[in-house]
């Protein structure tokens, strides 16, 4: 039995202990300031340990953002650039391959690939980023492209979604990240990213990916103009697609960083706000195996605490992350494996290296290989 005692939480506590699904109204209640954060964390931790025990996962990964030039001007984005901006760039084949070689040399199992929508780049260039890396470094898992980019590829090729997805898989695409979700509700989306792929396109892309056998992640960008109502609406929409496809591996709540964006007047979420959203996410998303405390955005201290507030994953070494550092993230540019393991152990958890598909990574002098799949209820 849990130690929670606040009367307002009693009905939810009974549901959680019984393994019953929480409703929309339950989710809103969890955001009520009258609900003590430690008790909420205790409830989330019950679910976290029920699914993943004492494990906390990490991976050795790197990021690749092939260009920052982008046709869209999302209010919340500090990464994008116009073609003639001093900070704009567009990587050539040699630069892409050099980044792949660096990743392999440093033991990476995953490359996370997202970037701008360059108005002069043809579809073939985006495809070549994947095929070059896959052919040269087949052991490197390529987690690439959000629905926003896939939607752009449809426009460039004038081909249907499934054709684009199948063509990217043929090139070497291994899975998809969860970006581009932001907040699904149109009241919010129209304020922060009105021109890019809407929520319907986001869900259609992930549903198609799941049908084609790709595992994907999902996200929520919080702490800007949205309200708790919009967050719970967002989580329930994700839960409904997972009921249908069971294709999501991990949910990542992304704390908004306002610096250098069109929303720079907004204060970024506090640590307690981050932990509450982490815990609510774990409680609402009963059918998604993993919840990630992305240390780049949360900060190392909050990420550690989040491992007791529903999170069972802290991401990885994260070489070459640009998007959130451009928006004011003050976390290190990357972390070593020793740092990650120490962070996890200090939080009282067992560090386990995983690959992108949540298989235990076994390392030896000869290299690494993926072992058995990591179970989660």
C-alpha positions as CSV (number, residue, x, y, z in Angstrom):
1,X,0.0,0.0,0.0
2,X,1.1,3.6,-0.7
3,X,1.7,6.1,2.0
4,X,-0.3,8.9,0.3
5,X,-3.0,10.3,2.6
6,X,-4.4,13.5,1.0
7,X,-8.2,12.9,0.7
8,X,-8.4,14.6,-2.8
9,X,-6.2,11.8,-4.1
10,X,-8.0,8.9,-2.6
11,X,-10.1,7.9,-5.6
12,X,-7.1,8.1,-8.0
13,X,-4.9,6.2,-5.5
14,X,-7.4,3.4,-5.5
15,X,-7.4,3.3,-9.3
16,X,-3.7,3.3,-9.5
17,X,-3.3,0.5,-7.0
18,X,-5.9,-1.6,-8.9
19,X,-4.2,-0.9,-12.2
20,X,-7.2,0.9,-13.6
21,X,-7.1,3.6,-16.3
22,X,-7.3,7.2,-15.3
23,X,-9.9,9.5,-16.9
24,X,-9.5,13.0,-18.4
25,X,-10.9,14.5,-15.2
26,X,-8.5,12.4,-13.1
27,X,-5.6,13.9,-15.2
28,X,-6.8,17.5,-14.6
29,X,-7.1,16.8,-10.9
30,X,-3.4,15.7,-10.8
31,X,-2.4,19.2,-12.0
32,X,-4.4,20.8,-9.1
33,X,-2.0,22.5,-6.7
34,X,-3.8,20.9,-3.8
35,X,-2.3,17.6,-4.9
36,X,1.0,17.4,-3.0
37,X,3.9,16.8,-5.4
38,X,5.6,14.1,-3.3
39,X,2.4,12.0,-3.1
40,X,1.9,12.4,-6.8
41,X,5.5,11.2,-7.3
42,X,4.8,8.2,-5.1
43,X,1.9,7.2,-7.2
44,X,3.9,7.6,-10.4
45,X,6.8,5.6,-8.9
46,X,4.4,2.7,-8.2
47,X,3.5,2.5,-11.9
48,X,7.1,3.0,-12.9
49,X,8.4,0.2,-10.8
50,X,5.5,-2.0,-11.8
51,X,6.6,-1.7,-15.4
52,X,10.4,-1.4,-15.2
53,X,11.5,-2.4,-11.7
54,X,14.5,-0.5,-10.4
55,X,16.1,-0.2,-13.9
56,X,17.1,3.1,-15.4
57,X,18.0,3.0,-19.1
58,X,20.6,5.0,-21.1
59,X,22.2,4.7,-24.5
60,X,25.3,5.9,-26.3
61,X,24.0,8.2,-29.0
62,X,24.7,11.2,-31.1
63,X,22.6,13.8,-32.9
64,X,22.8,15.0,-36.5
65,X,21.0,18.1,-37.7
66,X,21.9,18.2,-41.4
67,X,20.7,21.8,-41.9
68,X,19.2,24.5,-39.8
69,X,17.7,26.4,-42.8
70,X,14.0,26.1,-42.5
71,X,10.9,27.3,-44.4
72,X,8.9,27.4,-41.3
73,X,9.1,30.1,-38.6
74,X,7.7,28.4,-35.5
75,X,7.4,30.8,-32.6
76,X,9.0,28.5,-30.1
77,X,12.1,27.6,-32.2
78,X,15.6,29.0,-31.7
79,X,17.3,26.6,-34.0
80,X,16.1,27.6,-37.4
81,X,17.9,30.1,-39.7
82,X,17.2,31.8,-43.0
83,X,19.5,31.0,-45.9
84,X,21.6,34.1,-45.5
85,X,21.9,34.1,-41.8
86,X,25.4,33.9,-40.4
87,X,24.6,30.8,-38.4
88,X,22.9,29.0,-41.3
89,X,24.5,25.7,-42.6
90,X,23.8,22.8,-44.9
91,X,26.0,19.7,-44.5
92,X,27.5,17.9,-47.5
93,X,28.1,14.2,-47.9
94,X,31.6,14.3,-46.4
95,X,30.4,16.1,-43.3
96,X,27.5,13.6,-42.9
97,X,29.8,10.6,-43.2
98,X,32.4,12.2,-40.9
99,X,29.7,12.5,-38.2
100,X,28.8,8.9,-38.7
101,X,32.5,7.8,-38.4
102,X,32.8,9.9,-35.2
103,X,29.7,8.1,-33.8
104,X,31.0,4.7,-34.5
105,X,34.4,5.5,-33.1
106,X,32.8,6.5,-29.9
107,X,30.7,3.4,-29.5
108,X,27.4,5.0,-30.4
109,X,24.5,2.6,-31.1
110,X,22.1,5.4,-32.4
111,X,22.1,8.5,-34.5
112,X,19.1,10.9,-34.0
113,X,18.5,12.8,-37.2
114,X,16.2,15.8,-37.5
115,X,16.7,19.3,-38.9
116,X,15.3,22.2,-40.9
117,X,13.3,22.1,-44.1
118,X,15.7,23.7,-46.5
119,X,13.8,25.2,-49.4
120,X,16.6,24.5,-51.9
121,X,17.1,20.9,-50.8
122,X,15.6,18.1,-52.9
123,X,14.0,15.0,-51.4
124,X,16.9,13.0,-52.8
125,X,19.3,14.9,-50.5
126,X,17.3,14.0,-47.4
127,X,17.1,10.4,-48.5
128,X,20.8,10.3,-49.2
129,X,21.6,11.4,-45.6
130,X,20.0,8.1,-44.5
131,X,21.4,5.9,-47.3
132,X,24.9,7.2,-47.0
133,X,25.0,6.5,-43.2
134,X,23.3,3.2,-43.5
135,X,25.6,1.9,-46.2
136,X,28.8,3.1,-44.5
137,X,27.8,2.2,-40.9
138,X,25.1,-0.5,-41.0
139,X,25.5,-1.1,-37.2
140,X,24.4,2.4,-36.4
141,X,20.7,2.6,-35.8
142,X,19.2,5.6,-37.6
143,X,16.3,7.2,-35.7
144,X,15.2,10.0,-38.1
145,X,12.6,12.5,-39.3
146,X,9.5,13.8,-37.5
147,X,6.1,13.9,-39.2
148,X,6.8,17.5,-40.0
149,X,9.7,16.4,-42.2
150,X,7.8,13.5,-43.6
151,X,4.9,15.8,-44.6
152,X,7.5,18.1,-46.3
153,X,8.9,15.0,-48.2
154,X,5.4,14.3,-49.5
155,X,5.1,17.8,-50.9
156,X,8.6,17.5,-52.5
157,X,7.9,14.1,-54.1
158,X,4.2,14.5,-54.7
159,X,3.9,10.9,-53.4
160,X,1.6,9.5,-50.7
161,X,2.7,9.1,-47.1
162,X,3.2,5.4,-47.3
163,X,5.4,5.6,-50.3
164,X,7.7,8.1,-48.6
165,X,7.9,6.0,-45.4
166,X,8.6,2.8,-47.4
167,X,11.3,4.6,-49.4
168,X,13.0,5.9,-46.3
169,X,12.9,2.4,-44.7
170,X,14.5,1.1,-47.9
171,X,17.2,3.7,-47.5
172,X,18.0,2.6,-43.9
173,X,15.5,4.3,-41.6
174,X,15.3,2.3,-38.4
175,X,12.8,4.1,-36.2
176,X,11.3,7.6,-35.7
177,X,11.7,10.2,-33.0
178,X,8.6,11.9,-31.4
179,X,9.3,15.5,-32.3
180,X,6.8,17.8,-34.0
181,X,4.0,16.9,-31.6
182,X,4.3,20.1,-29.5
183,X,0.7,20.4,-28.3
184,X,-2.0,18.8,-30.4
185,X,-4.9,21.0,-29.4
186,X,-5.6,23.5,-32.2
187,X,-6.0,26.4,-29.8
188,X,-2.4,26.1,-28.9
189,X,-1.0,24.8,-32.2
190,X,-2.3,27.8,-34.1
191,X,-0.3,30.1,-31.8
192,X,3.0,28.4,-31.9
193,X,3.3,26.5,-35.2
194,X,0.3,27.3,-37.3
195,X,1.8,26.5,-40.7
196,X,3.5,23.1,-40.2
197,X,1.9,19.6,-40.2
198,X,-1.1,19.6,-37.9
199,X,-1.9,17.0,-35.3
200,X,-3.9,14.9,-37.8
201,X,-0.8,14.5,-40.0
202,X,1.3,13.7,-36.9
203,X,-1.0,10.8,-36.0
204,X,-1.3,9.6,-39.5
205,X,2.4,9.5,-39.9
206,X,3.0,7.5,-36.7
207,X,0.1,5.2,-37.4
208,X,1.6,4.4,-40.8
209,X,5.1,3.9,-39.3
210,X,3.6,1.4,-36.8
211,X,1.8,-0.4,-39.6
212,X,5.1,-0.7,-41.4
213,X,6.8,-2.2,-38.4
214,X,8.7,0.9,-37.2
215,X,8.8,1.7,-33.5
216,X,8.5,5.4,-32.7
217,X,8.7,7.7,-29.7
218,X,6.2,10.5,-28.8
219,X,6.6,13.8,-27.1
220,X,4.9,16.8,-25.6
221,X,6.3,20.4,-25.5
222,X,5.0,22.0,-22.3
223,X,5.5,25.2,-20.4
224,X,4.6,27.8,-22.9
225,X,1.1,29.0,-23.7
226,X,-0.8,25.7,-23.0
227,X,-2.9,24.9,-20.0
228,X,-3.3,21.6,-18.0
229,X,-6.4,20.9,-20.1
230,X,-4.3,20.9,-23.3
231,X,-1.7,18.7,-21.8
232,X,-4.2,16.0,-20.7
233,X,-5.9,16.2,-24.0
234,X,-2.5,15.6,-25.6
235,X,-1.7,12.6,-23.4
236,X,-5.1,11.0,-24.0
237,X,-4.7,11.3,-27.8
238,X,-1.4,9.5,-27.5
239,X,-2.9,6.8,-25.3
240,X,-5.7,6.2,-27.8
241,X,-3.2,5.6,-30.7
242,X,-1.2,3.3,-28.6
243,X,-4.3,1.3,-27.8
244,X,-4.7,0.9,-31.6
245,X,-1.2,0.2,-32.7
246,X,1.1,-0.5,-29.7
247,X,3.9,1.2,-31.7
248,X,5.2,3.8,-29.2
249,X,8.2,2.9,-27.2
250,X,8.9,6.0,-25.1
251,X,7.2,9.2,-24.2
252,X,9.4,12.3,-23.6
253,X,7.9,15.4,-21.9
254,X,9.9,18.3,-23.3
255,X,10.3,21.4,-21.1
256,X,10.1,24.5,-23.2
257,X,13.2,26.7,-23.2
258,X,12.2,30.2,-24.2
259,X,15.6,31.9,-24.8
260,X,16.1,33.2,-28.3
261,X,12.6,32.3,-29.4
262,X,9.5,34.4,-30.2
263,X,8.3,33.5,-26.7
264,X,11.3,34.7,-24.8
265,X,9.0,36.6,-22.4
266,X,7.8,33.3,-20.9
267,X,9.6,31.8,-17.9
268,X,10.7,28.2,-18.4
269,X,9.1,25.6,-16.3
270,X,10.4,25.2,-12.7
271,X,11.7,21.9,-11.3
272,X,8.5,21.1,-9.5
273,X,6.5,21.8,-12.7
274,X,8.8,19.4,-14.6
275,X,8.4,16.7,-12.0
276,X,4.6,17.1,-11.9
277,X,4.3,16.7,-15.6
278,X,6.6,13.7,-15.5
279,X,4.5,12.0,-12.9
280,X,1.2,12.9,-14.6
281,X,2.5,11.5,-17.9
282,X,3.5,8.2,-16.3
283,X,0.1,7.9,-14.6
284,X,-2.0,8.8,-17.7
285,X,0.1,6.8,-20.3
286,X,-0.6,3.4,-18.9
287,X,0.1,1.6,-22.2
288,X,3.4,3.2,-23.1
289,X,6.4,1.2,-21.7
290,X,8.9,3.9,-21.0
291,X,9.0,7.6,-19.8
292,X,12.2,9.5,-20.5
293,X,13.7,12.3,-18.3
294,X,15.6,14.0,-21.1
295,X,18.5,15.5,-19.1
296,X,19.4,18.0,-21.8
297,X,16.1,19.9,-21.2
298,X,15.4,19.1,-17.5
299,X,18.9,19.6,-16.1
300,X,20.9,16.9,-14.5
301,X,19.5,17.3,-11.0
302,X,15.9,17.3,-12.1
303,X,16.5,14.3,-14.3
304,X,17.9,12.4,-11.4
305,X,14.8,13.2,-9.2
306,X,12.5,12.3,-12.1
307,X,13.7,8.7,-11.9
308,X,11.5,8.6,-8.8
309,X,8.6,10.5,-10.4
310,X,7.8,8.0,-13.2
311,X,10.8,8.2,-15.5
312,X,12.8,5.1,-16.2
313,X,15.1,6.5,-18.9
314,X,17.4,9.5,-19.1
315,X,18.4,9.3,-22.8
316,X,22.1,9.1,-23.5
317,X,25.4,10.7,-24.1
318,X,23.8,13.0,-26.7
319,X,26.7,14.3,-28.8
320,X,26.1,17.4,-30.9
321,X,22.7,18.4,-29.6
322,X,21.9,21.9,-31.1
323,X,18.2,22.5,-31.0
324,X,17.7,22.9,-27.2
325,X,21.1,24.5,-26.6
326,X,20.2,27.2,-29.1
327,X,17.1,27.8,-27.0
328,X,19.1,28.4,-23.8
329,X,19.7,24.9,-22.4
330,X,22.6,25.2,-19.9
331,X,23.3,21.5,-19.6
332,X,26.6,20.1,-20.8
333,X,27.1,19.5,-24.6
334,X,27.3,15.8,-23.8
335,X,27.8,13.3,-21.0
336,X,30.1,10.4,-20.7
337,X,28.9,6.9,-19.9
338,X,30.6,7.1,-16.5
339,X,28.6,10.3,-15.9
340,X,25.3,8.7,-16.9
341,X,25.9,5.7,-14.8
342,X,26.9,7.8,-11.8
343,X,23.8,10.0,-12.2
344,X,21.6,6.9,-12.2
345,X,23.3,5.2,-9.3
346,X,23.1,8.3,-7.2
347,X,19.3,8.2,-7.8
348,X,19.3,4.7,-6.3
349,X,18.6,3.0,-9.7
350,X,20.3,0.3,-11.6
351,X,21.9,1.6,-14.9
352,X,21.3,-0.5,-17.9
353,X,22.6,0.4,-21.4
354,X,20.0,-0.2,-24.1
355,X,19.9,0.2,-27.8
356,X,17.2,2.2,-29.6
357,X,14.8,-0.7,-29.6
358,X,15.2,-1.3,-25.9
359,X,17.5,-4.4,-26.1
360,X,20.2,-4.7,-23.5
361,X,23.6,-3.8,-25.0
362,X,26.5,-6.2,-24.4
363,X,30.0,-4.8,-24.9
364,X,33.3,-6.5,-25.3
365,X,36.7,-5.6,-26.8
366,X,35.4,-6.6,-30.2
367,X,32.6,-4.1,-30.0
368,X,28.9,-4.3,-29.0
369,X,25.9,-6.3,-29.8
370,X,22.2,-6.1,-28.9
371,X,21.0,-8.8,-26.5
372,X,17.6,-9.7,-25.3
373,X,14.7,-7.3,-25.4
374,X,14.1,-5.5,-22.1
375,X,10.7,-6.5,-20.8
376,X,8.0,-4.0,-19.7
377,X,4.4,-4.6,-18.7
